[in-house]
Amino acid sequence: MSKIEATEAVAQRIEYVAFSRLMPSPLNVRKKSTSGIEALAQTIHERGMIQNLVVHDMKGSGNASRLGVCAGQRRLAALDLLIEQGRITKDYQVPVLIVSEGEALAASLIENREREDMHIADECVAFRLLTEEGRSVAHIAALFKIPEVVVRRALKIANLAPALLDLLREDRLDFEQAKALVLADDHATQERVWHEAVNAWQRRPAELRAAITREEIDARDSALARFVGLDAYEAAGGRVRRDLFSADEHAGYIEDAELLHRLATERLIALSQTVAAEGWQWTECRTRYDAMEIMRHGRIASTTRKPTKKEESELAELSAARDAAQAELDAYYDDDSEPDETLQERLEGTATAATYAADQYAERFETFDPEAMKQAGAFVYLDDEGRVCIERGLVRREATPGAQASAPPVGSAMANAARAPKERPLHGEKLCRRLTAHRTAAVQIELAQQPGVALAVLMQRMIPVVFDDVYARSYIDHAVKIELHTSRDALVSNADDMAGSVAWKALEGERAKWARMLPRRAEELLPWLLEQGEDVTSNLFAFCVAATVDGISSADRPHAVNEVANTLAVDLSRYWKPTRGGYFAHVAKDRIAAVVSESVSPQVAGELRGMKKDDAAAAAELRMTDSGWLPEVLRNREVPERVTYGYREDADEENGADAGTEADELSETQAGSNEEDDEPH
């Protein structure tokens, strides 16, 4: 594009005027000093003025005959140099194109963009001057054949404080720093942030941006912002500090966090009411996923209904879209060409969205018993990407009747024992469950670090099932069957202080590590496992076995978990501390005094007896947190007595057939007694 094509009126003809009539125009957009003047002056002296200047009448200059040069600053400077050197005179005839003042800005800008690159500061100011003359962003963009967003960004830079613009021209402030500073619209804030950044690291663009937006929410990283949407937030009166220099549509900083949270909550409440209409007893909504809170709930059983033909078709389309998006992402990962972060981010976003859509659609096939739904509820919450997720079928623990043992047969030993007065145990059922939950977590984390022991523990569980003719009379009607469950939920529900436990933190760290490594789709699991080395599979195996260990008990009695704990030589004092919330608040004051007397001194115990219960519990924690003391439940490392189920040939050989028969009868009686006495795990 030439300057003549760019101006809006080019009917004027080229004229020749004396050099003495020329002067620099205040409308010339180039402010930074020019270079290469000597060489240009030599060329003009030898060949003359090949390219005309663009000028306009200088109104108010005191001399109507003077002309301001708005395009051709370097040539004017070269002519000045020739005058100084005496090589030309002031009546030297210069070719000029005379334009109006309105056209002068555009002509100057185009002229300078075509020739020696303008400094970014001068170009941005020129765009601003054009808007001040009444030119729209669209007009300027069309005039220079550039996108409108480029014009908007230039106008944003032009809004830098004058002092900072000067620093930009002098290259003492770079463009990336300028982009960060113009996030603030007022010049005072821009200058304050810049001058307060006295160290080099503080003047990094990210640090400058953080200083301006310290109290604001980055919309790109906020699940709430993605859920509500910037348009809805602004429609409600919220203000967004826009980042025009980001290609992300969510780029911006939300200034009213309270309004954003309120809008998100209102939408979630409306969604939860829709979920409640399904027949749930209660619904609650959360703006973020709280795994610990949800894990404290029980769950009712659900079934998966068969989809209709239409649903099958729709699900197939979603699954195909998911697979195609994942294949495209995999192809990008397999490509050895230069990484493209923008493309990668787009492909990952598409794959994640397609997977979410398919999973959400599949959830509609899960059904619950209407009667059971009347005792349960659902959580409606947002995930990290701002997507709505629903956890249905949850049962509040406090609303659920406590576990009750099945009524024993009339005349059984257990029934007779139930009628007899029972001695109050040292530790109640709830406290026993709390303590043994910590015992279980400790055993789990140590077992997870011993693949060999984990293998033996699992084989000990599997062998009686596989060799049922040797170890049991009953027959399991399956070729291979291993029923597994993890005790993760039970640990949290029985010990509300579990989250602070050393063992729990280590277990959750291991869980997160493996979760990051595992494939996301179940059908990919076996191929993935077959590709892994022995170190990966053995350690993953150990963690999985450890996660199934369940040693929670409602009474202080021998437990099978002790066999594993003893094998591993688990030191429970490493994982459990006698604290106020974890122990002392759950026992009587006399018990607190007795424990302190045993572990510290009778004198200190005497001081505690004169305190209120809460104060005594707090004082006991201060005295005993690092004492290594364990309650009797955790000191008990007894293993249940071995019971032989079924006929054993070795017993027959050793004791004779009669002795073997007696042993069988005794075993059956003991087995029945133990089955009634044991709690489900």
C-alpha positions as CSV (number, residue, x, y, z in Angstrom):
1,M,0.0,0.0,0.0
2,S,1.4,3.5,-0.9
3,K,0.7,6.6,1.0
4,I,-1.3,8.0,-1.8
5,E,-3.6,4.9,-1.8
6,A,-3.9,5.1,1.9
7,T,-5.1,8.7,2.2
8,E,-8.8,9.3,1.7
9,A,-8.4,12.2,-0.8
10,V,-5.7,12.2,-3.4
11,A,-7.1,14.6,-5.9
12,Q,-4.4,17.1,-5.0
13,R,-1.5,17.3,-7.4
14,I,2.2,17.3,-6.6
15,E,3.6,20.9,-6.2
16,Y,7.1,22.3,-5.8
17,V,7.7,24.7,-2.9
18,A,10.8,26.4,-1.5
19,F,12.5,24.6,1.3
20,S,12.1,27.8,3.4
21,R,8.3,27.2,3.6
22,L,8.7,23.7,5.2
23,M,8.7,22.9,8.9
24,P,8.2,19.8,11.0
25,S,4.5,19.1,11.6
26,P,3.2,18.4,15.2
27,L,1.0,15.8,13.5
28,N,4.0,13.7,12.5
29,V,3.6,10.5,14.5
30,R,7.3,9.6,14.6
31,K,8.8,11.1,17.8
32,K,11.8,8.9,18.2
33,S,15.0,10.4,16.5
34,T,15.7,9.1,13.0
35,S,18.9,7.5,11.8
36,G,20.9,7.2,8.6
37,I,20.4,10.9,7.7
38,E,24.0,11.5,6.3
39,A,23.6,8.7,3.7
40,L,20.1,9.9,2.7
41,A,21.4,13.5,2.4
42,Q,24.2,12.3,0.1
43,T,21.6,10.5,-2.1
44,I,19.4,13.6,-2.4
45,H,22.4,15.8,-3.3
46,E,23.4,13.4,-6.0
47,R,20.0,12.4,-7.4
48,G,17.6,15.0,-6.2
49,M,14.3,14.4,-4.4
50,I,12.8,11.3,-5.9
51,Q,10.0,10.9,-3.4
52,N,7.7,13.8,-2.5
53,L,6.9,15.0,1.0
54,V,3.3,15.1,2.4
55,V,2.5,18.4,3.9
56,H,-0.5,20.4,5.3
57,D,-1.2,24.1,5.9
58,M,0.1,25.2,9.4
59,K,-2.9,27.0,10.8
60,G,-2.2,29.4,13.6
61,S,1.5,29.3,12.9
62,G,1.6,33.1,12.3
63,N,2.5,32.5,8.7
64,A,-0.1,31.1,6.4
65,S,2.5,30.3,3.9
66,R,4.3,27.7,6.1
67,L,3.7,24.0,5.4
68,G,4.0,21.3,8.1
69,V,5.7,18.0,6.9
70,C,3.6,15.2,8.3
71,A,5.2,12.4,6.2
72,G,8.9,12.5,5.2
73,Q,10.6,13.4,8.4
74,R,13.9,11.7,7.4
75,R,14.0,13.5,4.1
76,L,13.3,16.8,5.7
77,A,16.1,16.2,8.2
78,A,18.4,15.3,5.2
79,L,17.5,18.6,3.5
80,D,18.3,20.4,6.8
81,L,21.7,18.8,6.8
82,L,22.4,19.9,3.2
83,I,21.4,23.5,4.1
84,E,23.8,23.4,7.1
85,Q,26.6,22.1,4.9
86,G,25.9,24.8,2.3
87,R,25.3,22.3,-0.4
88,I,21.8,23.6,-1.2
89,T,20.0,26.9,-0.5
90,K,16.7,27.7,1.2
91,D,15.0,28.3,-2.1
92,Y,15.6,24.7,-3.1
93,Q,12.5,23.4,-4.7
94,V,10.9,20.4,-2.9
95,P,8.1,18.2,-4.4
96,V,5.2,18.0,-1.9
97,L,1.6,16.7,-1.7
98,I,-0.6,19.0,0.2
99,V,-3.4,17.3,2.3
100,S,-5.8,18.4,4.9
101,E,-5.0,18.2,8.6
102,G,-7.5,15.3,9.0
103,E,-5.6,13.3,6.4
104,A,-2.2,14.3,7.8
105,L,-2.3,11.8,10.7
106,A,-3.2,8.8,8.5
107,A,-0.6,9.8,5.9
108,S,2.1,10.2,8.5
109,L,1.3,6.8,10.1
110,I,1.2,4.9,6.8
111,E,4.3,6.7,5.5
112,N,6.2,5.7,8.7
113,R,4.9,2.1,8.8
114,E,6.1,1.6,5.2
115,R,9.6,2.9,5.6
116,E,11.9,2.5,8.6
117,D,10.0,0.7,11.2
118,M,8.4,3.0,13.7
119,H,8.8,2.6,17.4
120,I,5.8,0.8,18.9
121,A,5.2,3.7,21.2
122,D,4.9,6.2,18.3
123,E,2.6,3.9,16.3
124,C,0.3,3.3,19.3
125,V,0.0,7.1,20.0
126,A,-0.7,7.7,16.3
127,F,-3.7,5.3,16.5
128,R,-4.9,7.2,19.6
129,L,-4.7,10.5,17.8
130,L,-6.8,9.1,15.0
131,T,-9.5,8.1,17.4
132,E,-9.4,11.5,19.0
133,E,-10.1,12.9,15.5
134,G,-13.3,10.8,15.4
135,R,-12.0,7.8,13.5
136,S,-13.5,4.5,14.7
137,V,-11.5,1.3,15.5
138,A,-13.2,-0.3,12.5
139,H,-12.2,2.6,10.2
140,I,-8.6,2.5,11.3
141,A,-8.4,-1.3,11.0
142,A,-9.8,-1.1,7.4
143,L,-7.5,1.8,6.6
144,F,-4.4,-0.1,7.5
145,K,-5.7,-3.6,6.6
146,I,-5.2,-5.0,10.1
147,P,-7.5,-6.8,12.6
148,E,-9.5,-4.6,14.9
149,V,-8.0,-6.3,17.9
150,V,-4.6,-5.0,16.8
151,V,-6.0,-1.5,16.9
152,R,-7.5,-2.0,20.3
153,R,-4.2,-3.3,21.7
154,A,-2.4,-0.4,20.3
155,L,-4.9,2.0,21.9
156,K,-4.3,0.2,25.2
157,I,-0.6,0.7,25.0
158,A,-1.2,4.4,24.1
159,N,-2.9,4.7,27.4
160,L,0.4,4.3,29.2
161,A,1.3,7.3,31.4
162,P,3.3,9.8,29.4
163,A,6.5,9.2,31.5
164,L,6.2,5.4,30.9
165,L,5.6,6.0,27.1
166,D,8.9,7.9,27.1
167,L,10.6,5.0,28.8
168,L,9.1,2.7,26.1
169,R,10.5,4.9,23.3
170,E,13.9,4.9,25.0
171,D,13.7,1.1,25.3
172,R,14.0,1.3,29.1
173,L,10.7,-0.4,29.4
174,D,10.0,-3.3,27.0
175,F,6.7,-4.1,25.3
176,E,5.9,-7.1,27.5
177,Q,6.2,-4.9,30.6
178,A,4.0,-2.3,28.9
179,K,1.3,-4.9,28.3
180,A,1.3,-5.8,32.0
181,L,1.2,-2.1,33.1
182,V,-1.8,-1.2,30.9
183,L,-3.9,-3.7,32.8
184,A,-4.4,-0.6,35.1
185,D,-6.4,2.1,33.4
186,D,-5.2,5.0,35.5
187,H,-1.8,6.5,35.1
188,A,-1.2,6.9,38.8
189,T,-1.5,3.1,39.4
190,Q,0.8,2.4,36.4
191,E,3.5,4.7,37.6
192,R,3.2,3.5,41.2
193,V,3.5,-0.1,40.3
194,W,6.5,0.6,38.0
195,H,8.4,2.8,40.6
196,E,7.7,0.4,43.5
197,A,9.3,-2.4,41.5
198,V,12.9,-1.5,42.4
199,N,14.5,-4.9,41.8
200,A,14.9,-6.4,38.3
201,W,12.8,-9.5,39.2
202,Q,10.0,-7.2,40.4
203,R,9.8,-5.8,36.9
204,R,9.2,-9.1,35.2
205,P,5.8,-8.9,33.4
206,A,4.3,-11.6,35.6
207,E,5.3,-9.7,38.7
208,L,3.9,-6.4,37.4
209,R,0.7,-8.1,36.5
210,A,0.4,-9.7,39.9
211,A,1.0,-6.3,41.6
212,I,-1.9,-4.8,39.7
213,T,-4.3,-7.7,40.1
214,R,-3.4,-8.8,43.6
215,E,-6.9,-8.7,45.0
216,E,-8.6,-9.9,41.8
217,I,-9.5,-13.3,40.3
218,D,-7.8,-14.5,37.1
219,A,-10.7,-15.7,35.0
220,R,-8.5,-18.2,33.1
221,D,-7.8,-20.1,36.3
222,S,-11.2,-19.7,38.1
223,A,-13.7,-22.6,37.9
224,L,-16.4,-20.1,39.1
225,A,-15.6,-17.7,36.3
226,R,-15.8,-20.5,33.7
227,F,-19.1,-21.7,35.2
228,V,-20.8,-18.2,35.5
229,G,-19.2,-16.7,32.4
230,L,-17.7,-13.3,32.0
231,D,-20.8,-12.0,30.1
232,A,-23.2,-13.0,32.9
233,Y,-20.9,-11.5,35.5
234,E,-20.7,-8.2,33.7
235,A,-24.4,-8.2,33.0
236,A,-24.9,-8.4,36.8
237,G,-22.8,-5.3,37.3
238,G,-19.4,-6.9,37.8
239,R,-16.3,-5.3,36.4
240,V,-13.6,-7.2,34.5
241,R,-10.1,-5.9,34.0
242,R,-9.5,-7.1,30.4
243,D,-6.3,-8.5,29.1
244,L,-6.5,-7.6,25.4
245,F,-3.1,-9.2,24.8
246,S,-4.2,-12.7,25.5
247,A,-5.8,-14.9,22.9
248,D,-7.8,-16.7,25.6
249,E,-11.5,-15.7,25.5
250,H,-11.5,-16.0,29.3
251,A,-8.6,-13.6,29.8
252,G,-9.4,-11.0,32.3
253,Y,-9.4,-10.3,36.1
254,I,-12.6,-10.3,38.1
255,E,-12.7,-7.5,40.6
256,D,-15.8,-8.5,42.6
257,A,-15.2,-11.9,44.0
258,E,-18.3,-11.8,46.2
259,L,-20.6,-11.1,43.3
260,L,-19.0,-14.0,41.3
261,H,-19.5,-16.4,44.2
262,R,-23.1,-15.3,44.7
263,L,-23.9,-15.8,41.0
264,A,-22.4,-19.2,41.0
265,T,-24.2,-20.2,44.1
266,E,-27.6,-19.0,42.8
267,R,-27.1,-21.1,39.6
268,L,-26.1,-24.2,41.6
269,I,-29.1,-23.8,43.9
270,A,-31.3,-23.7,40.9
271,L,-29.7,-26.9,39.5
272,S,-29.9,-28.6,42.9
273,Q,-33.7,-28.0,42.9
274,T,-33.9,-29.8,39.6
275,V,-32.0,-32.7,41.1
276,A,-34.2,-32.7,44.2
277,A,-37.2,-33.1,42.0
278,E,-35.9,-36.6,41.1
279,G,-37.1,-37.7,44.5
280,W,-34.1,-37.2,46.8
281,Q,-34.6,-36.5,50.5
282,W,-32.0,-33.6,50.4
283,T,-29.7,-31.9,48.0
284,E,-26.7,-29.6,48.7
285,C,-24.5,-27.6,46.4
286,R,-20.8,-26.7,46.7
287,T,-18.7,-24.4,44.5
288,R,-15.9,-26.8,44.7
289,Y,-15.4,-30.6,45.2
290,D,-14.6,-31.6,48.8
291,A,-13.5,-35.2,48.7
292,M,-13.3,-35.5,52.5
293,E,-16.8,-34.2,53.0
294,I,-18.3,-36.6,50.4
295,M,-16.4,-39.5,51.7
296,R,-18.0,-39.1,55.1
297,H,-21.3,-40.1,53.6
298,G,-22.6,-43.6,53.0
299,R,-24.1,-44.7,49.7
300,I,-27.3,-46.5,48.6
301,A,-27.1,-49.1,45.9
302,S,-27.8,-48.3,42.3
303,T,-28.5,-50.2,39.1
304,T,-27.8,-49.5,35.5
305,R,-30.8,-49.6,33.2
306,K,-30.6,-50.5,29.6
307,P,-30.6,-47.5,27.3
308,T,-33.2,-47.0,24.6
309,K,-32.2,-47.3,20.9
310,K,-32.2,-43.5,20.7
311,E,-30.0,-43.2,23.8
312,E,-27.7,-45.9,22.4
313,S,-27.3,-43.9,19.2
314,E,-26.6,-40.6,21.0
315,L,-24.2,-42.2,23.3
316,A,-22.4,-43.9,20.4
317,E,-22.0,-40.5,18.7
318,L,-20.6,-39.0,21.9
319,S,-18.3,-41.9,22.4
320,A,-17.1,-41.6,18.7
321,A,-16.5,-37.9,19.2
322,R,-14.5,-38.7,22.4
323,D,-12.4,-41.3,20.7
324,A,-11.8,-39.1,17.7
325,A,-10.7,-36.2,20.0
326,Q,-8.4,-38.5,22.0
327,A,-6.9,-40.0,18.8
328,E,-6.2,-36.5,17.5
329,L,-4.5,-35.6,20.8
330,D,-2.5,-38.9,20.8
331,A,-1.4,-38.1,17.2
332,Y,-0.1,-34.8,18.4
333,Y,1.8,-36.4,21.3
334,D,3.3,-38.9,18.8
335,D,4.4,-36.2,16.4
336,D,8.1,-35.4,16.7
337,S,7.8,-31.9,15.2
338,E,8.2,-28.6,17.1
339,P,5.7,-28.3,20.1
340,D,2.8,-26.0,19.5
341,E,1.4,-25.0,22.9
342,T,-1.7,-23.4,21.5
343,L,-2.6,-26.4,19.4
344,Q,-1.9,-28.7,22.4
345,E,-4.1,-26.7,24.7
346,R,-6.9,-26.7,22.1
347,L,-6.6,-30.5,21.6
348,E,-6.5,-31.2,25.3
349,G,-9.5,-29.0,25.9
350,T,-11.5,-30.7,23.2
351,A,-10.6,-34.2,24.4
352,T,-11.5,-33.3,28.0
353,A,-14.8,-31.8,27.0
354,A,-15.7,-34.8,24.8
355,T,-14.9,-37.2,27.6
356,Y,-17.0,-35.2,30.1
357,A,-19.9,-35.1,27.6
358,A,-19.9,-38.9,27.2
359,D,-19.5,-39.5,30.9
360,Q,-22.3,-37.1,31.8
361,Y,-24.6,-38.7,29.2
362,A,-23.9,-42.2,30.6
363,E,-24.9,-41.1,34.1
364,R,-28.5,-41.0,33.0
365,F,-28.6,-44.8,32.9
366,E,-27.9,-45.1,36.6
367,T,-31.1,-45.6,38.6
368,F,-32.0,-45.8,42.3
369,D,-34.8,-47.4,44.2
370,P,-37.4,-44.7,44.9
371,E,-37.9,-45.8,48.5
372,A,-34.1,-45.7,49.1
373,M,-33.9,-42.3,47.5
374,K,-36.2,-40.9,50.3
375,Q,-33.4,-41.6,52.7
376,A,-30.6,-40.3,50.6
377,G,-29.5,-37.2,48.8
378,A,-27.1,-35.6,46.3
379,F,-24.3,-33.1,46.1
380,V,-24.2,-30.7,43.2
381,Y,-20.7,-29.2,42.8
382,L,-18.2,-27.7,40.3
383,D,-15.0,-29.5,39.2
384,D,-11.7,-27.7,38.6
385,E,-12.8,-26.8,35.1
386,G,-16.1,-25.2,36.2
387,R,-18.2,-28.1,35.0
388,V,-21.3,-29.2,37.0
389,C,-21.0,-32.6,38.6
390,I,-23.6,-34.5,40.7
391,E,-22.9,-37.2,43.3
392,R,-26.2,-39.0,43.9
393,G,-27.2,-41.7,46.4
394,L,-25.3,-40.3,49.4
395,V,-26.5,-41.0,53.0
396,R,-25.6,-38.9,55.9
397,R,-23.9,-40.9,58.6
398,E,-25.7,-39.2,61.5
399,A,-29.0,-40.0,59.9
400,T,-28.2,-43.7,59.5
401,P,-29.0,-46.1,62.3
402,G,-25.8,-47.5,63.8
403,A,-24.6,-50.9,62.7
404,Q,-26.6,-53.5,64.6
405,A,-25.6,-57.1,65.0
406,S,-28.1,-59.6,63.6
407,A,-30.3,-61.1,66.3
408,P,-28.9,-64.5,67.2
409,P,-31.0,-67.6,67.2
410,V,-33.0,-68.3,70.3
411,G,-31.1,-70.6,72.7
412,S,-27.7,-69.8,71.2
413,A,-24.7,-69.0,73.3
414,M,-24.7,-65.5,72.0
415,A,-28.3,-64.9,73.0
416,N,-27.6,-66.2,76.5
417,A,-24.6,-64.0,76.8
418,A,-26.6,-61.0,75.7
419,R,-29.0,-61.5,78.6
420,A,-26.1,-61.4,81.1
421,P,-25.0,-58.0,82.4
422,K,-22.1,-56.7,80.4
423,E,-19.1,-54.9,82.0
424,R,-18.5,-51.5,80.5
425,P,-15.5,-51.6,78.2
426,L,-12.5,-49.3,78.8
427,H,-13.0,-47.8,75.3
428,G,-16.5,-47.4,73.7
429,E,-17.3,-48.7,70.2
430,K,-17.0,-45.3,68.6
431,L,-13.5,-44.6,70.1
432,C,-12.4,-48.1,69.2
433,R,-13.3,-47.5,65.6
434,R,-11.5,-44.2,65.7
435,L,-8.3,-45.7,67.1
436,T,-8.4,-48.8,64.9
437,A,-8.9,-46.7,61.8
438,H,-5.6,-45.1,62.6
439,R,-4.1,-48.5,63.2
440,T,-5.4,-49.6,59.7
441,A,-3.9,-46.5,58.0
442,A,-0.5,-47.2,59.6
443,V,-0.5,-50.8,58.5
444,Q,-1.6,-49.8,55.0
445,I,1.2,-47.3,54.4
446,E,3.9,-49.7,55.7
447,L,2.4,-52.6,53.6
448,A,2.4,-50.4,50.5
449,Q,6.2,-50.1,50.8
450,Q,6.7,-53.9,51.0
451,P,5.6,-55.6,47.7
452,G,6.9,-59.0,48.9
453,V,4.8,-58.9,52.1
454,A,1.8,-57.5,50.1
455,L,2.0,-60.5,47.8
456,A,2.1,-62.9,50.7
457,V,-0.9,-61.2,52.4
458,L,-3.0,-61.4,49.2
459,M,-2.0,-65.0,48.5
460,Q,-3.0,-65.8,52.1
461,R,-6.5,-64.5,51.2
462,M,-6.6,-66.2,47.8
463,I,-5.3,-69.6,48.6
464,P,-8.2,-70.8,50.8
465,V,-10.6,-69.8,48.0
466,V,-8.6,-71.5,45.3
467,F,-7.8,-74.6,47.4
468,D,-11.3,-74.8,48.9
469,D,-11.1,-78.6,49.2
470,V,-8.2,-78.2,51.6
471,Y,-9.2,-75.2,53.6
472,A,-13.0,-75.2,53.6
473,R,-16.1,-77.3,53.3
474,S,-18.1,-74.8,51.3
475,Y,-17.9,-74.5,47.5
476,I,-17.7,-71.1,45.7
477,D,-19.5,-71.4,42.4
478,H,-17.1,-69.3,40.4
479,A,-14.0,-70.2,38.5
480,V,-12.1,-67.2,39.9
481,K,-13.6,-64.8,42.3
482,I,-11.9,-62.2,44.5
483,E,-14.2,-59.7,46.1
484,L,-12.3,-56.5,46.9
485,H,-13.2,-53.3,48.6
486,T,-11.1,-50.4,49.9
487,S,-11.3,-49.1,53.4
488,R,-10.7,-45.5,52.4
489,D,-14.2,-44.2,53.1
490,A,-14.3,-46.2,56.4
491,L,-11.1,-44.6,57.7
492,V,-12.5,-41.1,57.2
493,S,-16.0,-41.8,58.5
494,N,-14.7,-43.4,61.7
495,A,-11.9,-41.0,62.4
496,D,-12.8,-37.3,61.7
497,D,-9.1,-36.4,62.5
498,M,-7.8,-38.8,59.8
499,A,-6.9,-35.9,57.4
500,G,-4.1,-34.8,59.8
501,S,-2.6,-38.2,60.2
502,V,0.9,-38.9,59.0
503,A,-0.2,-42.2,57.5
504,W,-3.2,-40.8,55.7
505,K,-1.2,-38.0,54.1
506,A,1.4,-40.5,52.9
507,L,-1.4,-42.8,51.6
508,E,-3.1,-40.0,49.7
509,G,0.2,-38.9,48.3
510,E,0.8,-42.4,47.0
511,R,-2.8,-42.5,45.6
512,A,-2.4,-39.2,43.8
513,K,1.0,-40.4,42.3
514,W,-0.5,-43.6,40.9
515,A,-3.7,-41.8,39.7
516,R,-1.6,-39.6,37.6
517,M,0.2,-42.5,36.0
518,L,-2.8,-44.8,35.3
519,P,-4.7,-44.6,32.0
520,R,-8.0,-42.8,32.2
521,R,-10.1,-45.5,30.4
522,A,-10.7,-48.9,31.9
523,E,-10.2,-50.7,28.6
524,E,-6.7,-49.4,28.4
525,L,-5.7,-50.7,31.9
526,L,-4.6,-54.3,31.0
527,P,-2.4,-53.2,28.0
528,W,-0.9,-50.5,30.1
529,L,-0.1,-52.9,32.9
530,L,1.6,-55.3,30.4
531,E,3.8,-52.6,29.2
532,Q,5.1,-51.6,32.6
533,G,8.3,-52.8,34.3
534,E,8.4,-55.0,37.3
535,D,9.2,-52.1,39.6
536,V,6.0,-50.3,38.6
537,T,3.7,-53.2,38.8
538,S,5.1,-54.6,42.1
539,N,4.8,-51.2,43.8
540,L,1.4,-50.5,42.4
541,F,0.3,-54.0,43.5
542,A,1.6,-53.4,47.0
543,F,-0.4,-50.1,47.2
544,C,-3.6,-51.8,45.9
545,V,-3.3,-54.7,48.4
546,A,-2.6,-52.2,51.2
547,A,-5.7,-50.2,50.3
548,T,-7.9,-53.3,50.9
549,V,-6.7,-53.9,54.4
550,D,-9.5,-53.3,56.9
551,G,-8.6,-53.4,60.6
552,I,-11.4,-51.3,62.0
553,S,-13.1,-52.8,65.0
554,S,-15.7,-51.7,67.5
555,A,-14.0,-53.5,70.4
556,D,-10.6,-54.0,71.8
557,R,-10.0,-57.7,70.9
558,P,-7.6,-59.8,68.8
559,H,-7.7,-58.8,65.2
560,A,-6.4,-60.3,62.0
561,V,-4.8,-57.0,61.0
562,N,-2.3,-57.5,63.8
563,E,-0.8,-60.4,62.0
564,V,0.2,-58.0,59.2
565,A,1.2,-55.3,61.6
566,N,3.4,-57.8,63.5
567,T,5.0,-59.0,60.3
568,L,5.8,-55.5,59.3
569,A,6.9,-54.5,62.8
570,V,4.7,-51.4,62.6
571,D,5.5,-48.8,65.2
572,L,2.1,-47.3,65.7
573,S,3.5,-44.4,67.9
574,R,5.0,-43.0,64.6
575,Y,1.5,-42.6,63.2
576,W,-0.8,-41.8,66.2
577,K,-0.4,-39.2,68.9
578,P,-2.5,-38.8,72.0
579,T,-4.2,-35.5,71.3
580,R,-7.2,-33.7,72.7
581,G,-9.4,-34.2,69.6
582,G,-8.1,-37.7,68.9
583,Y,-8.4,-39.3,72.3
584,F,-8.7,-37.2,75.5
585,A,-12.0,-35.5,74.5
586,H,-13.6,-39.0,74.1
587,V,-12.8,-40.4,77.5
588,A,-13.8,-39.5,81.1
589,K,-11.6,-37.1,83.1
590,D,-10.6,-39.9,85.5
591,R,-9.3,-41.8,82.5
592,I,-7.3,-38.7,81.4
593,A,-5.8,-38.5,84.9
594,A,-5.0,-42.2,84.9
595,V,-3.2,-42.0,81.6
596,V,-1.2,-38.9,82.6
597,S,-0.3,-40.5,85.9
598,E,1.0,-43.6,84.0
599,S,3.0,-41.7,81.4
600,V,4.1,-38.5,83.1
601,S,3.7,-38.5,86.9
602,P,1.0,-38.8,89.6
603,Q,1.7,-35.1,90.6
604,V,0.7,-33.8,87.1
605,A,-2.3,-36.1,87.1
606,G,-3.4,-34.6,90.4
607,E,-3.3,-31.1,88.8
608,L,-5.5,-32.3,86.0
609,R,-8.2,-33.6,88.4
610,G,-8.8,-30.1,89.6
611,M,-9.6,-28.8,86.1
612,K,-12.7,-28.9,84.0
613,K,-12.8,-31.7,81.4
614,D,-11.9,-29.6,78.4
615,D,-9.0,-27.9,80.2
616,A,-7.8,-31.3,81.4
617,A,-7.9,-32.7,77.9
618,A,-5.9,-29.7,76.5
619,A,-3.4,-30.0,79.3
620,A,-3.0,-33.7,78.8
621,E,-2.3,-33.1,75.1
622,L,0.5,-30.7,75.9
623,R,2.1,-33.2,78.3
624,M,1.8,-36.3,76.1
625,T,1.7,-35.5,72.4
626,D,5.3,-36.7,72.0
627,S,5.3,-39.3,74.8
628,G,4.9,-42.3,72.5
629,W,2.0,-43.5,74.7
630,L,-0.6,-45.8,73.0
631,P,-4.0,-46.7,74.3
632,E,-4.7,-50.4,75.1
633,V,-6.5,-50.8,71.8
634,L,-3.4,-50.0,69.8
635,R,-1.1,-51.8,72.1
636,N,-3.1,-55.0,71.6
637,R,-1.1,-57.0,69.0
638,E,-2.9,-60.3,69.5
639,V,-4.0,-62.4,66.5
640,P,-7.3,-64.3,66.6
641,E,-7.1,-68.0,67.5
642,R,-6.6,-70.2,64.5
643,V,-9.8,-72.1,63.6
644,T,-9.7,-75.1,61.3
645,Y,-12.5,-75.3,58.9
646,G,-13.1,-78.7,57.3
647,Y,-11.5,-82.1,57.5
648,R,-7.7,-82.4,57.5
649,E,-5.9,-85.6,56.5
650,D,-2.9,-84.7,58.6
651,A,-5.1,-84.4,61.7
652,D,-6.5,-87.9,60.9
653,E,-3.1,-89.3,60.6
654,E,-1.8,-87.8,63.8
655,N,-4.8,-88.2,66.1
656,G,-6.9,-91.0,64.5
657,A,-10.2,-90.8,62.8
658,D,-12.2,-90.2,66.0
659,A,-10.0,-87.4,67.1
660,G,-10.4,-85.8,63.6
661,T,-14.2,-86.0,63.8
662,E,-14.2,-84.4,67.2
663,A,-12.0,-81.6,66.0
664,D,-14.4,-81.0,63.1
665,E,-17.4,-80.7,65.4
666,L,-15.5,-78.4,67.7
667,S,-14.4,-76.3,64.7
668,E,-17.9,-75.9,63.4
669,T,-19.1,-74.7,66.8
670,Q,-16.3,-72.2,67.2
671,A,-16.8,-71.0,63.6
672,G,-20.4,-70.3,64.2
673,S,-19.6,-68.5,67.4
674,N,-17.0,-66.4,65.7
675,E,-19.2,-65.5,62.8
676,E,-21.8,-64.1,65.1
677,D,-19.2,-62.3,67.2
678,D,-17.3,-60.7,64.3
679,E,-18.5,-57.4,62.7
680,P,-18.7,-57.0,59.0
681,H,-15.7,-55.2,57.4
